[in-house]
Amino acid sequence: MDKRVALTQSLAIFALCVGVVLPGYAFAQAADVPYVPTPMAVVEAMLNIAKVGPDDFVIDLGSGDGRIVIAAAKKYGARGFGVDLDGALVSQARREAARQGVTERVAFHARNLFITDIDQATVLTSYLFPRVNMQLRPRIFGELRPGTRIVSHEFDFGNWKPDAHVHVPVPGKPYGPPASEVYLWIVPANAAGTWQWRSAVDGALIECELTLDQTFQMLEGSARAGGKPARIQSATLNGNEVLVVLVAEVNGHELRQELSGRIEGDTIRGKSRAAGADSDWQATRVVRGKINIDA
Ligand SMILES: C[S@@+](CC[C@H](N)C(=O)[O-])C[C@H]1O[C@@H](n2cnc3c(N)ncnc32)[C@H](O)[C@@H]1O
């Protein structure tokens, strides 16, 4: 075989192997989503819905010209970084960050979003196709701290119901209808399992138990108080903050308990409000459950 043909074939096989074996590398990958910049009015709505502030670390996956991270730093004093496969866009974002005087607080990397560490984020932003969001979903639950806000322009995360949503009119939008959707999700703590505590009722302590099933941030389950079934009137979770309203029959009368607290590992510490009186509330998890994210 001609030496040049052999060399070309070897290079082709090498390139194929690199593309298959190391798909994370920017040079081996085509963009999963084309570059379309988020209109500035929508960037503003995204930062607002997440209530971005100076303590936040914003990561934009597929950051384009860097506008989301730059606006978060410039207007709200946040820090953060963006990653994009397109080196020219990364250079443009760096130049723009310098022009806007925020280079101390932001960085842009030519990197595949699928191999980007995201655990530093307190706010994760994206304008990516649903297919890409769905690939990221297990990482959001596995790698991000409870309370981290996820903000997406236009596309959702399948059956993970958003915690908030705004419709943003964009007159003169250069593509599609003259409006955009902005969605917010808050990464929930794991509240699943069985929790126990004691409540003071009529001068005596009664044993209470709450068993929670969790799908994303949604809670349902069953409860007992004083050895009898109790009704869960509502149960909500916002990051680490849990709020449960229980209605139980104790000593022949209906007792409504409003329990609010913060989940830290297998302990909830907070307040219990019953019959108009507040007291400290501490519950301990005796059986740990799993968040269902495959629903
Ligand atoms: C729709 S644009 C959004 C740009 C920017 N986030 C904004 O909202 O203005 C999507 C960006 O993701 C980048 N991208 C696509 N696939 C990527 C990947 N696997 N890793 C990193 N960036 C990617 C594209 O180059 C493009 O700049």
PDBQT file of the ligand as one rigid body, heavy atoms in Angstrom, charges set to zero:
ROOT
HETATM    1  C1  LIG A 301     -28.809  28.450  22.181  1.00  0.00    +0.000 C 
HETATM    2  S1  LIG A 301     -27.123  28.921  22.460  1.00  0.00    +0.000 S 
HETATM    3  C2  LIG A 301     -27.239  29.736  24.045  1.00  0.00    +0.000 C 
HETATM    4  C3  LIG A 301     -26.132  30.755  24.279  1.00  0.00    +0.000 C 
HETATM    5  C4  LIG A 301     -26.235  31.493  25.619  1.00  0.00    +0.000 C 
HETATM    6  N1  LIG A 301     -26.395  30.573  26.729  1.00  0.00    +0.000 N 
HETATM    7  C5  LIG A 301     -27.426  32.421  25.617  1.00  0.00    +0.000 C 
HETATM    8  O1  LIG A 301     -28.453  32.043  26.205  1.00  0.00    +0.000 OA
HETATM    9  O2  LIG A 301     -27.332  33.500  25.003  1.00  0.00    +0.000 OA
HETATM   10  C6  LIG A 301     -26.404  27.340  22.868  1.00  0.00    +0.000 C 
HETATM   11  C7  LIG A 301     -24.897  27.352  22.971  1.00  0.00    +0.000 C 
HETATM   12  O3  LIG A 301     -24.473  26.090  23.430  1.00  0.00    +0.000 OA
HETATM   13  C8  LIG A 301     -23.239  25.764  22.800  1.00  0.00    +0.000 C 
HETATM   14  N2  LIG A 301     -23.106  24.304  22.872  1.00  0.00    +0.000 N 
HETATM   15  C9  LIG A 301     -23.813  23.371  22.187  1.00  0.00    +0.000 A 
HETATM   16  N3  LIG A 301     -23.447  22.132  22.551  1.00  0.00    +0.000 NA
HETATM   17  C10 LIG A 301     -22.503  22.277  23.521  1.00  0.00    +0.000 A 
HETATM   18  C11 LIG A 301     -21.740  21.372  24.292  1.00  0.00    +0.000 A 
HETATM   19  N4  LIG A 301     -21.895  20.048  24.188  1.00  0.00    +0.000 N 
HETATM   20  N5  LIG A 301     -20.867  21.878  25.193  1.00  0.00    +0.000 NA
HETATM   21  C12 LIG A 301     -20.703  23.216  25.330  1.00  0.00    +0.000 A 
HETATM   22  N6  LIG A 301     -21.391  24.127  24.599  1.00  0.00    +0.000 NA
HETATM   23  C13 LIG A 301     -22.273  23.666  23.712  1.00  0.00    +0.000 A 
HETATM   24  C14 LIG A 301     -23.375  26.326  21.409  1.00  0.00    +0.000 C 
HETATM   25  O4  LIG A 301     -22.104  26.557  20.824  1.00  0.00    +0.000 OA
HETATM   26  C15 LIG A 301     -24.156  27.627  21.697  1.00  0.00    +0.000 C 
HETATM   27  O5  LIG A 301     -23.285  28.710  21.864  1.00  0.00    +0.000 OA
ENDROOT
TORSDOF 0
